[in-house]
Amino acid sequence: MTHTFKSRFRKTLLWLATGFVLFFLFRLAYGFMEDVVEYVEYEDLMGLANSADGEQSMKRNYASYQIPNKLQKASPISAPNQPIGTGQNQKYERVANVRTRSERFSDDEKAVKTKIRDFNGIIQYEKNQGNPGSRNLFLQIGVAPALFDSFYLEMQEFGKVWFKESTKTDMTSEFLRLNAKRASLEKTRAALMELKNRGGNIEEFVSLENNLLEIEKQLQELGVELGSYDEENEFCTVRFYLVEGQEQEVGIFERLMNALEWTITYYLLFLFCLILGLVAAWLALAVVDKWGVMTKFNQP
């Protein structure tokens, strides 16, 4: 009995150790395959990028394209007072994010600005901070829609890209909503002006003036928003982040420690889930077995 228990115990330990070694080797091989290179921590890079994204002074750019007549007929959205038989002007916002890391920060910064001039781009927002060795640059660039794709690719040639994305959002409904709101405010203003011309007591006159001032303020704000949709202001947006840092190869000792830490965490989690599954299966079998015994006992 003792010999059998010891034999089973050794086999269990051997299986557990084998599983641990396999997990460890898998994580170690994955680390080498990824060829990890670090400039600064990924969380720090994301923090810099999110901080730049949160700036309130950044301009939003919109562009447009014409929908052919045959597509216009099937479209549920149509601009007010648009002549029949013409294409519909669709509005959209296109934004690209390029985030790179560079060991030659000053050279890359100059080259980036030269590239912007070559594409006739406009730097709409710039934020440059940090001391030599840990500098970072953020640029928001407005570029002509026809040049957007090629410019987006060119901006990936600076430094080492660690993140890139490009999104396109249809803004036609928002554009039509703003126009409808402006039309409604203009009608309200015209109605208030008629009331104002009819005369009345001082309190009514003051109230009308206040309402007119509020409507004028809203119309001015709408005018600014709608001005971004004008054809002469049509651009697409490229947000470019350049982070300075020295390349550091991950050493073998650090790789081993990372693999060991990962293995301990996830192997224990794997064993916990396995034990939980076995206990659940045992309970299910026990319930089924007891139910079968009770059913058999209750039969006449």
C-alpha positions as CSV (number, residue, x, y, z in Angstrom):
1,M,0.0,0.0,0.0
2,T,2.8,2.4,1.0
3,H,4.8,1.5,-2.1
4,T,1.8,2.0,-4.4
5,F,1.1,5.5,-2.8
6,K,4.8,6.5,-3.2
7,S,4.8,5.3,-6.8
8,R,1.6,7.3,-7.7
9,F,3.0,10.4,-5.8
10,R,6.2,10.3,-7.9
11,K,4.3,9.9,-11.1
12,T,2.0,12.9,-10.2
13,L,5.0,15.0,-9.4
14,L,6.7,14.0,-12.6
15,W,3.6,14.9,-14.7
16,L,3.3,18.3,-12.9
17,A,7.0,19.0,-13.4
18,T,6.8,18.0,-17.1
19,G,3.9,20.4,-17.6
20,F,5.7,23.2,-15.8
21,V,8.8,22.7,-18.0
22,L,6.7,22.7,-21.2
23,F,5.0,25.9,-20.2
24,F,8.4,27.5,-19.4
25,L,10.0,26.4,-22.7
26,F,6.9,27.6,-24.6
27,R,7.1,31.1,-23.1
28,L,10.9,31.2,-23.5
29,A,10.7,30.3,-27.2
30,Y,7.9,32.9,-27.7
31,G,10.2,35.6,-26.1
32,F,13.0,34.8,-28.5
33,M,10.7,34.6,-31.5
34,E,9.3,38.0,-30.7
35,D,12.8,39.5,-30.5
36,V,11.8,42.0,-27.9
37,V,13.4,45.4,-28.1
38,E,12.6,48.1,-25.6
39,Y,13.0,51.9,-25.8
40,V,10.7,52.8,-23.0
41,E,7.9,50.9,-21.3
42,Y,4.8,50.4,-23.6
43,E,2.6,51.9,-20.9
44,D,4.6,55.1,-20.9
45,L,4.3,55.3,-24.7
46,M,0.5,54.9,-24.4
47,G,0.4,57.5,-21.7
48,L,2.2,60.0,-23.9
49,A,0.0,59.3,-26.9
50,N,-3.2,59.5,-24.9
51,S,-2.1,62.8,-23.3
52,A,-1.6,64.2,-26.8
53,D,-4.9,62.8,-28.0
54,G,-6.7,64.6,-25.1
55,E,-5.6,68.1,-26.1
56,Q,-8.6,70.3,-26.6
57,S,-7.0,72.6,-29.1
58,M,-6.7,70.1,-31.9
59,K,-8.6,70.8,-35.0
60,R,-11.0,68.3,-36.6
61,N,-10.8,68.0,-40.4
62,Y,-13.5,66.8,-42.8
63,A,-13.5,65.9,-46.5
64,S,-16.1,65.0,-49.0
65,Y,-16.7,62.9,-52.1
66,Q,-19.5,62.7,-54.7
67,I,-21.9,59.8,-54.8
68,P,-23.0,58.9,-58.4
69,N,-26.7,59.4,-59.3
70,K,-27.6,55.7,-59.2
71,L,-26.3,55.4,-55.7
72,Q,-28.0,58.6,-54.6
73,K,-31.4,57.1,-55.4
74,A,-30.9,54.3,-53.0
75,S,-29.5,56.5,-50.3
76,P,-31.8,57.3,-47.3
77,I,-29.9,60.6,-46.7
78,S,-30.4,63.5,-49.0
79,A,-29.3,67.1,-48.6
80,P,-32.1,69.7,-48.4
81,N,-33.0,71.7,-51.6
82,Q,-30.6,69.5,-53.7
83,P,-31.5,69.4,-57.4
84,I,-32.7,66.0,-58.7
85,G,-30.2,64.3,-61.0
86,T,-27.0,65.6,-59.3
87,G,-24.6,63.5,-57.1
88,Q,-24.8,63.8,-53.4
89,N,-21.9,65.3,-51.4
90,Q,-20.9,62.9,-48.7
91,K,-18.9,64.1,-45.8
92,Y,-16.3,62.0,-43.9
93,E,-13.5,62.3,-41.3
94,R,-10.4,60.3,-41.9
95,V,-7.8,60.1,-39.1
96,A,-4.5,58.2,-39.1
97,N,-2.2,57.6,-36.0
98,V,1.5,56.8,-36.5
99,R,3.6,56.3,-33.4
100,T,7.3,55.7,-33.7
101,R,10.5,55.5,-31.6
102,S,13.8,56.9,-32.7
103,E,17.4,56.9,-31.7
104,R,18.1,59.9,-34.0
105,F,15.3,62.2,-32.7
106,S,16.6,65.5,-34.0
107,D,17.4,64.2,-37.5
108,D,14.0,62.5,-37.7
109,E,12.2,65.6,-36.5
110,K,13.7,67.7,-39.3
111,A,13.0,65.0,-41.9
112,V,9.4,64.7,-40.8
113,K,8.8,68.5,-41.2
114,T,10.5,68.4,-44.6
115,K,8.2,65.6,-45.6
116,I,5.2,67.6,-44.5
117,R,6.3,70.5,-46.7
118,D,6.8,68.2,-49.6
119,F,3.2,67.0,-49.4
120,N,1.9,70.6,-48.8
121,G,0.6,69.5,-45.4
122,I,-0.4,71.9,-42.6
123,I,0.9,71.4,-39.0
124,Q,-2.3,72.3,-37.1
125,Y,-1.0,71.4,-33.7
126,E,2.5,70.8,-32.3
127,K,3.7,69.6,-28.9
128,N,7.4,69.1,-28.3
129,Q,8.6,68.3,-24.8
130,G,11.3,66.5,-22.7
131,N,15.0,66.8,-22.3
132,P,17.7,65.3,-24.7
133,G,17.5,61.5,-24.3
134,S,13.8,61.4,-23.5
135,R,12.1,63.8,-25.8
136,N,8.8,63.3,-27.5
137,L,7.1,65.1,-30.3
138,F,3.4,65.2,-31.3
139,L,2.2,66.7,-34.5
140,Q,-1.3,66.9,-36.0
141,I,-1.1,67.3,-39.7
142,G,-3.8,68.3,-42.2
143,V,-3.2,66.8,-45.6
144,A,-5.2,66.8,-48.8
145,P,-7.5,63.8,-49.1
146,A,-5.9,62.7,-52.4
147,L,-2.5,62.5,-50.8
148,F,-3.6,61.0,-47.5
149,D,-2.7,57.3,-48.3
150,S,0.7,58.0,-49.7
151,F,1.5,60.5,-46.9
152,Y,0.4,58.0,-44.2
153,L,2.8,55.4,-45.7
154,E,5.7,57.9,-45.9
155,M,5.3,58.8,-42.2
156,Q,5.9,55.2,-41.2
157,E,9.5,55.5,-42.6
158,F,10.7,57.5,-39.6
159,G,12.1,55.7,-36.6
160,K,10.6,52.3,-35.6
161,V,6.8,52.1,-35.7
162,W,5.2,50.6,-32.6
163,F,1.6,51.5,-33.4
164,K,-0.3,52.6,-36.5
165,E,-4.0,52.8,-37.5
166,S,-6.3,54.5,-39.9
167,T,-10.0,55.1,-39.4
168,K,-12.7,56.6,-41.6
169,T,-16.0,57.9,-40.2
170,D,-18.9,59.0,-42.2
171,M,-20.0,62.5,-41.1
172,T,-22.8,63.2,-43.6
173,S,-25.6,62.8,-41.0
174,E,-23.8,65.1,-38.6
175,F,-23.3,67.7,-41.4
176,L,-27.1,67.5,-42.3
177,R,-28.0,67.8,-38.6
178,L,-25.9,71.0,-38.2
179,N,-27.5,72.5,-41.3
180,A,-31.0,71.6,-40.1
181,K,-30.2,73.1,-36.7
182,R,-29.0,76.3,-38.3
183,A,-32.1,76.5,-40.5
184,S,-34.3,76.1,-37.4
185,L,-32.4,78.8,-35.5
186,E,-32.7,81.2,-38.4
187,K,-36.4,80.7,-38.5
188,T,-36.7,81.3,-34.8
189,R,-34.6,84.4,-35.1
190,A,-36.8,85.7,-37.9
191,A,-39.9,85.1,-35.8
192,L,-38.4,86.9,-32.8
193,M,-37.4,89.8,-35.0
194,E,-41.1,90.1,-36.1
195,L,-42.2,90.1,-32.5
196,K,-39.6,92.7,-31.7
197,N,-40.9,95.1,-34.4
198,R,-44.5,94.9,-33.0
199,G,-43.4,96.6,-29.8
200,G,-44.4,95.9,-26.3
201,N,-43.4,96.6,-22.7
202,I,-39.8,96.8,-21.4
203,E,-39.8,93.3,-19.9
204,E,-40.9,91.6,-23.1
205,F,-38.4,93.6,-25.1
206,V,-35.5,92.6,-22.7
207,S,-36.6,89.0,-22.9
208,L,-36.7,89.1,-26.7
209,E,-33.2,90.7,-26.8
210,N,-31.8,88.0,-24.5
211,N,-33.3,85.2,-26.7
212,L,-31.9,86.9,-29.8
213,L,-28.5,87.1,-28.3
214,E,-28.5,83.4,-27.3
215,I,-29.6,82.4,-30.8
216,E,-26.9,84.6,-32.4
217,K,-24.3,82.9,-30.2
218,Q,-25.6,79.5,-31.2
219,L,-25.5,80.5,-34.9
220,Q,-21.9,81.7,-34.6
221,E,-20.9,78.4,-33.0
222,L,-22.7,76.5,-35.8
223,G,-21.0,78.7,-38.3
224,V,-17.6,77.7,-36.9
225,E,-18.5,74.0,-37.0
226,L,-19.9,74.1,-40.5
227,G,-16.9,76.1,-41.7
228,S,-14.8,73.0,-41.1
229,Y,-16.9,71.3,-43.8
230,D,-16.2,73.9,-46.5
231,E,-14.4,72.7,-49.6
232,E,-11.5,75.0,-49.1
233,N,-11.0,73.6,-45.6
234,E,-11.1,69.9,-46.7
235,F,-8.3,67.9,-45.1
236,C,-7.6,64.5,-43.7
237,T,-5.8,64.2,-40.3
238,V,-2.5,62.4,-39.5
239,R,-1.4,62.4,-35.9
240,F,2.2,61.6,-35.6
241,Y,4.1,60.7,-32.4
242,L,7.9,60.5,-32.2
243,V,9.5,59.3,-29.0
244,E,13.2,59.3,-28.3
245,G,14.9,56.4,-26.7
246,Q,18.0,54.2,-26.9
247,E,17.5,50.7,-28.1
248,Q,18.1,48.0,-25.4
249,E,18.3,44.4,-26.3
250,V,16.7,42.1,-23.7
251,G,19.4,40.0,-22.1
252,I,19.2,36.2,-21.6
253,F,18.8,36.5,-17.8
254,E,15.8,38.9,-18.2
255,R,14.2,36.6,-20.7
256,L,14.6,33.7,-18.3
257,M,13.1,35.7,-15.4
258,N,10.2,36.8,-17.6
259,A,9.5,33.3,-18.8
260,L,9.7,32.0,-15.2
261,E,7.3,34.6,-13.9
262,W,4.8,34.0,-16.7
263,T,5.0,30.2,-16.2
264,I,4.4,30.3,-12.4
265,T,1.4,32.6,-12.9
266,Y,-0.3,30.8,-15.7
267,Y,0.6,27.2,-14.8
268,L,-0.9,27.7,-11.3
269,L,-4.0,29.2,-13.0
270,F,-4.1,26.2,-15.4
271,L,-3.9,23.7,-12.5
272,F,-6.6,25.6,-10.6
273,C,-8.9,25.5,-13.6
274,L,-8.1,21.8,-14.1
275,I,-8.9,20.9,-10.4
276,L,-12.1,23.0,-10.5
277,G,-13.2,21.1,-13.7
278,L,-12.5,17.7,-12.1
279,V,-14.4,18.6,-8.9
280,A,-17.3,19.8,-11.0
281,A,-17.3,16.6,-13.0
282,W,-17.1,14.5,-9.9
283,L,-20.1,16.4,-8.3
284,A,-22.1,16.0,-11.5
285,L,-21.4,12.2,-11.6
286,A,-22.3,11.9,-8.0
287,V,-25.6,13.7,-8.5
288,V,-26.4,11.6,-11.6
289,D,-25.5,8.4,-9.7
290,K,-27.7,9.4,-6.7
291,W,-30.6,10.3,-8.9
292,G,-30.4,6.9,-10.6
293,V,-30.4,5.1,-7.3
294,M,-33.4,7.1,-6.1
295,T,-35.3,6.5,-9.3
296,K,-34.6,2.8,-9.1
297,F,-35.7,2.7,-5.4
298,N,-39.0,4.6,-6.1
299,Q,-40.0,2.2,-8.9
300,P,-42.8,-0.2,-7.9
